[in-house]
Amino acid sequence: MRFRVALSAAFVAASVALSAVASCSDGSEPNAGGLPSSSNSLTVPPPVAYPKVQTPLDPSPYLDHPCRLVPMSALNVIAEFRRGEPDTDSTAAKKLTGPRCTWISKRIDGPDVTIAIDTVRREVADDGFKGIEAEYRSKESGDIDHLQPLAIPGHPGNPAVIAGKASRINNGSCPLTVGLTEDLTLTVIVIDRRDSQGACEDAQTVAAAALDTLSDSK
């Protein structure tokens, strides 16, 4: 069965990051509704305008080693972090987010970072609900209420968005999704309860570092 993914992968990954990073939890229950389990409709969705990926990037060399996508030198620009914790075998990684890595700040009140290669959505979502298109479709349908297009410096061919629930973003949990191919995205979550604007700036720094790594691997 193929699943129709109506919610953005960024929001799903943000929920997982919130549950995984206990030091930054606000106590709310993570939203587990990002992958509905009761739709096998083949209805073609209405068209939605969204930017196309012009520079395809292949993350397959990093599916088993997602922490290698972002060098520590790039993370150290943001804060001091512990060694990245990869997750490729958990139920969440296999059924919800795809391969992911989390870096926990060495300071108890510092930012935390999670990246995820959104392979699950590519594998299970219906056509029209994959890649960066899914973020725009989620905003149009009202599943999320915030979508901010971005241009990652040095990577104009890979459209990016901050997309999710405004309440979470304003509370310092910033989800950034960037298109790697037309049906595959990379999501970066930065959680910084002290500085919500800084969280989104840091997410762009991490995304740029990951795209640099992928570009150098071509």
C-alpha positions, 0 to 999 in steps of 0.5 A: 500500500502507498501512503498519501503524505499530507503533512510536510516531512519537515514537521514530521522530522521536527516532531521526532526531533522533539521527542528524541532531544529530551533536553529541549522537550516542552512536554507536548506530545509529538505529532504522529500523524505525518504518515496517514495509514488509511489512504490508497486513493489514486486520485491525481492531486490538483497542481500546486506551484513550487520551485523545481530542483535544478541541481540534483544531489545524490545522498546515497553514500551517506544513507548509512553514515548521515552524521558525515553530511555535516562536518564538526567545523561547520557545527562549531560555528553555531556552538560546541556539540557532542559527537553526532548520534546516527540513527539508521536502524530504529523504527522511526528512521525506517518508518518515518524520517529516513536516516538521521543524525542528532548533535546535542549541545555541550551546554544544557541551554545550547541549541541541538541539531538534527538532520534527516534524509527523507527517504521514507516519504520518497518510498511511500508517498503518492505522486504529488506528495514527494520532494519539496512539492509536499511542503507547498502542498501542505501549506496550501491544504492548511496542514501547516501554517508557515512556509518561507522560501529560502535560497541557501548560499552557493546552492541556487539549484536546490530550493529550500523552505522553512515549513511547519507550524508557526507556534513551534517555530516561534518557540525555537524549533526551526524545520528547514527542508531542501530539495535534493531531487524532485522526489527527495529532500533533506530536513534540518531541525535546529532547536534553540528555545532561547533564540527562535530567530537564531535557530532558523539562521543556524538551520540554514548554516547546517543545510549549506554545510550538508549541500556542500558535502553532497556537491563535493561528492558528485 
